[in-house]
Every structure is written in C-alpha cells, then in structure tokens.
Amino acid sequence: MTMKKKVIIGSRESRLAVIQSEMVQAAIRESSPELEVEILTMKTTGDKILDRTLDQIGGKGLFVKELDRALLEKRTDLSVHSLKDMPMEVKEQLPLVAFSKREDPRDVLVLPEGASEIDFSLPIGCASRRRVLQLKKLYPQASFAPVRGNVQTRLAKLDSGQYSALILAAAGLKRLGLTERISRYFTVDEMIPAAGQGILGLQGRDDLTYEYLEAFHSAEAADAAAAERSFVKILDGGCSSPVAAHAEIDGEELLLRGLYYDEETDGFCTGSLRGNRADAEELGRRLAEQLSMKYQKKAGEDAAGSEERQEQF
C-alpha cells in the first residue's frame, strides 16, 4: 500500500474562509485523487482585534501574518486568501501560485431583515474608506460607522438595529449561501470594487511545486488580478488607502477601471483604460499614472480658479 502525499491548506477560522479553503480542497481532490488534503485553521491578528478599523491597527497584512508563518515553518503547504485582503507586496519565498475563477466582484447593499429601504437616521455600517468615498456620491444624506467582524457577526449587528444597512462583497455572501440577504447590487461604475475582489489567491512556498492546482487555476482571473494589483501598487494603495481597481476581460481585451485618491485633498477621480490582456500589468501602471496626472491637473485648475475669484472679489 502506497502512502498518500499530504497537502495541508492554511486557512483563517471564519466560516467564509473555511468554505473558501474547502472549495480549494475539493478541487485538488477531484484533479489529484492520490493526494490527501487537510485544512489547518488559525485565528489571525486581524480576526482578533475587532474594536478598531484596519488602517488603525496595521492594515491587510494582519490577515496573512499567521498564515505566512505557518507556510515558512512548513506546517502548511498552501494558504487560501481572499485576494482583496492580501498586501500588494508578497514575500519572495511565498509566491502567489494560483488564482480561482472570479466570483461576483460587486459590492452590495444589505438591509435589516424585513426592511425595504435605508433608514437614514441610523448609520450605514462600512469600515472601508474606498466604499465610503463612493457611497457619499450615491447617498449624500447618509452617515457611516465602522463595522468589523465576520459576515455573520456584522449581519447580527445589522438586524439588532445598530445600523441602517451594511455594504458587503457579493462574493462572500454568495459563497456563504446568503444571496437572499442582498437588497441591491452596485454596478462596478457606481462602486469600483477593491483590487482582487471575488478572486481567491493561493499562496505557496518557493521550494514546492503546485502541478495539482493547474485545473483550479484561472488564467483570466490571474490577468485581471495582475492589472488591478499593478494599479494599486503604483499608487501605493496599501492597507488603508481607498484606491480601487477592477478589470473585465473579453477575449483578449482587458478593460480596467480605477479610482485614484489624493491624501492631501481627500479628493478622488475615476477613469478607465482598454488594452490587450497580455499587457495587464502595464495597463495598471498606465491607468494609475493617467489618473494621477488628471487629478493633479484638475486640482491645479481649481486652485487657480479659486485665486482668480478671490482677486475679483
């Protein structure tokens, strides 16, 4: 009797994280039945500290630190992440080795059970600056308050009357079987998603090979992720920055939408760029530079106009 080779997947403890790891586990078992596949769960720092927003406690890296350590210490062979939660820079010895097919990338509005519209006397629960910036245009009369915790915890807070609504990622709700909680889908033009939203990023170790992930890997998602993450990286949109990017692929063409944010003025602008998907990273870089120039030019014109008006006064 031959010994099975074992693959140990590292996962956060939340229900959503485990479901996502189970999706990967099932895919590996199907394509490589000779492998034994186990999931090792762990609580990350980001899961433990729930009374402050991510930018106050160190950003997205807090969701990957423990998983990275497990990989480096060879307690696991693979980590499964929501790609939107991953820092733009990854350790050289812990490369991204596969990307899942993308789930619905849109952001959604979730109302309390039984409600049909937003009660603007209560805040909308939203801990993301990216979302709040864009929501202010859609709901100028709304107020916002941070909400942390896993999806079930947030829904419980919503239904207990603490918030008028929540803004969540469609992908997480769909994977949890909670599609019926979605009250409204925001188009990617109304609300540009976070880079990588809806994609699972699989992180490995540079001393291992991952042929068993070939059937799971989506080349389309990889190209979309390359464009989005390149855009954010150029603008240094790390843990707390509200920079956003979303790529759509049609055949060999890639359409990239981006949101540029200016820290000094607290203003932002959006735009898009089309090109060949083979140039995904370059498209991300070009759009980042274009939007940065567009915003600085507009800010300069606005400042000049303001000075002119003051002189006339």
C-alpha positions in Angstrom: 0.0 0.0 0.0 1.5 3.4 -1.1 1.5 6.3 1.3 -0.6 9.2 0.1 1.2 12.6 -0.3 -0.4 15.1 2.0 -1.2 18.7 1.2 -2.1 20.9 4.2 -4.0 24.1 3.5 -3.8 27.0 5.9 -7.0 29.0 6.5 -8.4 31.7 8.7 -11.0 30.4 11.2 -14.0 32.3 9.9 -16.9 30.4 8.2 -16.2 32.1 4.9 -12.5 31.4 5.0 -13.1 27.7 5.7 -15.7 27.5 2.9 -13.2 29.0 0.5 -10.5 26.6 1.7 -12.9 23.7 1.3 -13.6 24.8 -2.3 -9.8 24.5 -3.0 -9.6 21.2 -1.1 -12.5 19.7 -3.2 -10.8 20.9 -6.5 -7.5 19.3 -5.5 -9.2 16.0 -4.5 -11.0 15.9 -7.8 -8.0 16.6 -10.0 -5.5 14.7 -7.9 -7.3 11.9 -6.0 -4.0 10.4 -5.0 -3.4 13.4 -2.6 -4.6 13.6 0.9 -5.8 17.2 1.6 -6.3 18.7 5.0 -7.2 22.1 6.3 -5.4 23.7 9.2 -7.3 26.8 10.6 -5.9 29.6 12.7 -7.0 32.9 14.1 -5.2 35.9 12.6 -4.4 39.2 14.4 -6.9 40.9 12.1 -9.6 38.5 13.3 -8.7 39.1 17.0 -8.8 42.9 17.0 -12.3 44.0 16.2 -12.7 47.3 18.0 -10.6 49.3 15.5 -10.6 49.8 11.8 -7.8 48.1 9.7 -5.9 51.2 9.0 -5.7 51.9 12.7 -4.1 48.5 13.5 -1.8 48.0 10.6 -3.8 47.0 7.6 -4.4 44.0 5.5 -1.2 42.3 6.4 -2.8 41.4 9.8 -4.9 38.8 8.0 -1.9 37.0 6.4 0.8 37.1 9.0 0.0 33.9 10.9 -0.7 32.1 7.6 2.6 33.2 6.3 4.4 32.0 9.4 2.7 28.6 9.1 4.0 28.3 5.5 7.5 29.4 6.3 7.6 26.9 9.3 6.4 24.2 6.9 3.3 23.5 9.0 1.3 24.2 5.8 1.9 23.8 2.1 -0.6 26.3 0.8 -2.7 29.3 2.1 -6.1 30.3 0.7 -6.8 34.1 0.8 -9.5 36.4 -0.4 -7.2 38.2 -2.8 -8.6 41.6 -1.8 -7.2 41.0 1.7 -3.7 40.4 0.5 -1.0 43.1 0.7 0.2 44.2 -2.8 3.8 43.1 -1.9 4.2 39.4 -1.1 7.4 37.7 0.3 9.6 36.3 -2.5 9.7 32.9 -0.8 5.9 32.9 -0.6 4.7 33.5 -4.1 1.1 33.5 -5.4 0.8 30.2 -7.2 -2.8 30.1 -8.4 -6.0 32.2 -8.7 -9.6 31.0 -8.6 -12.2 31.8 -11.2 -13.7 35.1 -10.1 -17.0 35.1 -8.2 -19.3 38.1 -8.5 -16.9 41.1 -7.8 -19.6 43.7 -7.0 -20.3 45.4 -3.7 -23.9 45.1 -2.4 -26.3 46.8 0.0 -27.7 44.6 2.8 -30.8 45.9 4.7 -32.0 44.7 8.1 -34.4 41.7 7.9 -37.9 42.9 6.9 -36.7 46.4 5.8 -37.2 47.6 2.2 -35.3 50.9 2.3 -32.4 52.6 4.1 -33.4 54.4 7.4 -31.0 57.4 7.2 -31.5 58.2 10.9 -29.0 55.3 11.5 -25.5 54.9 10.1 -24.6 52.6 7.3 -22.1 50.0 8.6 -19.0 50.2 6.5 -15.3 50.1 7.6 -13.9 50.6 4.1 -12.7 54.1 3.1 -12.9 53.0 -0.5 -16.6 52.2 -0.1 -17.5 55.3 2.0 -15.9 57.7 -0.6 -18.0 56.3 -3.4 -21.2 55.9 -1.2 -21.2 59.6 -0.4 -21.9 60.3 -4.0 -24.7 57.7 -4.1 -26.2 58.6 -0.7 -25.2 62.2 0.2 -27.7 62.2 3.1 -26.2 59.1 4.8 -23.9 58.8 7.8 -21.4 56.0 8.2 -19.9 54.0 11.1 -17.3 51.3 11.0 -18.3 47.7 11.5 -15.8 44.8 11.9 -16.1 41.0 12.5 -17.1 38.2 10.2 -20.1 38.3 8.0 -22.4 36.6 10.4 -21.3 39.0 13.2 -22.0 42.0 11.0 -25.4 40.7 10.0 -26.3 40.2 13.6 -25.3 43.8 14.5 -27.4 45.0 11.5 -30.5 43.0 12.4 -30.3 44.1 16.1 -30.8 47.7 15.0 -27.3 49.1 15.2 -27.1 50.1 11.5 -29.5 51.1 8.7 -27.6 48.9 6.2 -24.3 47.2 5.5 -22.1 47.3 2.5 -20.5 43.9 1.8 -18.9 42.0 -1.1 -21.4 39.9 -3.1 -18.8 37.1 -3.4 -18.7 36.4 0.4 -22.5 36.4 0.7 -22.9 34.1 -2.3 -20.2 31.6 -1.0 -21.9 31.6 2.4 -25.3 30.8 0.8 -26.7 34.2 1.9 -27.6 35.6 -1.5 -31.2 36.3 -0.3 -29.8 39.0 2.1 -28.7 41.2 -0.9 -31.0 44.2 -1.3 -29.1 45.9 -4.1 -26.1 45.3 -6.3 -23.9 48.3 -7.1 -22.6 48.3 -10.6 -18.8 48.5 -11.0 -19.2 52.0 -12.3 -21.2 53.1 -9.2 -18.8 51.5 -6.8 -15.4 50.3 -8.2 -14.5 47.2 -6.2 -11.3 46.5 -4.3 -8.5 45.0 -6.3 -8.9 41.3 -6.4 -12.5 41.2 -5.0 -14.2 37.9 -5.8 -10.9 36.1 -6.5 -9.1 33.6 -4.2 -5.4 34.0 -4.2 -3.5 30.8 -3.4 -0.1 31.3 -1.8 2.6 28.7 -1.7 6.3 28.3 -0.9 9.1 28.6 -3.4 10.6 25.2 -2.5 7.4 23.3 -3.6 5.7 22.6 -6.9 2.0 23.0 -7.4 1.0 21.0 -10.5 -2.1 19.8 -8.7 -3.5 23.4 -8.9 -3.4 23.5 -12.7 -7.1 22.5 -13.2 -8.2 25.0 -10.5 -6.2 28.0 -11.7 -7.9 30.7 -13.8 -5.7 32.5 -16.3 -8.4 35.1 -16.8 -8.5 35.9 -13.1 -4.7 36.0 -13.0 -4.6 38.6 -15.7 -7.4 40.7 -14.1 -5.5 40.4 -10.8 -2.2 41.5 -12.4 -3.8 44.7 -13.8 -5.7 45.6 -10.6 -2.8 44.9 -8.3 -0.3 46.8 -10.5 -2.6 49.9 -10.5 -2.8 49.8 -6.7 0.9 49.1 -6.2 1.9 52.1 -8.4 -0.3 54.4 -6.3 1.0 52.8 -3.1 -2.6 51.9 -2.2 -1.6 49.7 0.7 -3.6 48.7 3.7 -5.6 51.8 4.4 -5.7 53.7 1.1 -9.1 53.8 -0.6 -7.6 53.2 -4.1 -9.7 50.8 -6.1 -9.3 48.8 -9.3 -11.5 46.4 -11.3 -10.6 44.6 -14.6 -13.0 42.9 -17.0 -11.8 40.6 -19.7 -13.5 40.0 -23.0 -11.5 37.6 -25.2 -8.0 39.2 -25.5 -9.2 42.6 -24.4 -9.0 44.0 -20.9 -11.0 46.9 -19.6 -9.5 48.4 -16.4 -11.4 50.8 -14.1 -9.6 52.6 -11.4 -10.1 55.1 -8.5 -7.3 57.5 -7.7 -7.3 59.1 -4.2 -5.3 62.1 -3.1 -4.4 62.0 0.6 -3.7 65.8 0.8 -7.0 67.0 -0.5 -9.2 63.9 0.4 -10.5 64.0 -3.2 -10.6 61.3 -5.8 -11.2 60.7 -9.5 -12.0 57.7 -11.6 -11.3 56.5 -15.1 -10.7 53.5 -17.3 -8.4 52.1 -19.9 -8.6 49.4 -22.5 -5.9 47.2 -23.9 -4.6 43.7 -24.5 -4.8 41.4 -21.6 -1.2 40.3 -22.3 -0.2 43.8 -21.1 -2.2 43.6 -17.9 0.5 44.9 -15.5 1.4 47.7 -17.9 -2.2 48.7 -18.2 -2.4 49.0 -14.5 0.7 51.2 -14.4 -0.5 53.4 -17.3 -4.0 54.0 -15.8 -2.5 54.8 -12.4 -0.2 57.5 -14.0 -3.1 58.9 -16.1 -5.5 59.3 -13.2 -2.8 60.8 -11.0 -2.0 63.4 -13.7 -5.7 64.0 -14.4 -6.4 64.7 -10.7 -3.3 66.9 -10.2 -4.2 68.9 -13.3 -7.8 69.4 -12.1 -6.7 70.3 -8.6 -4.3 72.9 -10.1 -7.1 74.4 -12.2 -9.5 74.5 -9.3 -6.8 76.2 -7.1 -6.1 78.8 -9.9 -9.8 79.4 -10.4 -10.2 80.0 -6.6 -7.4 82.5 -6.6 -8.9 84.3 -9.6 -12.3 84.5 -7.9 -10.7 85.9 -4.7 -8.9 88.6 -6.7 -12.1 89.6 -8.4 -13.8 89.8 -5.1 
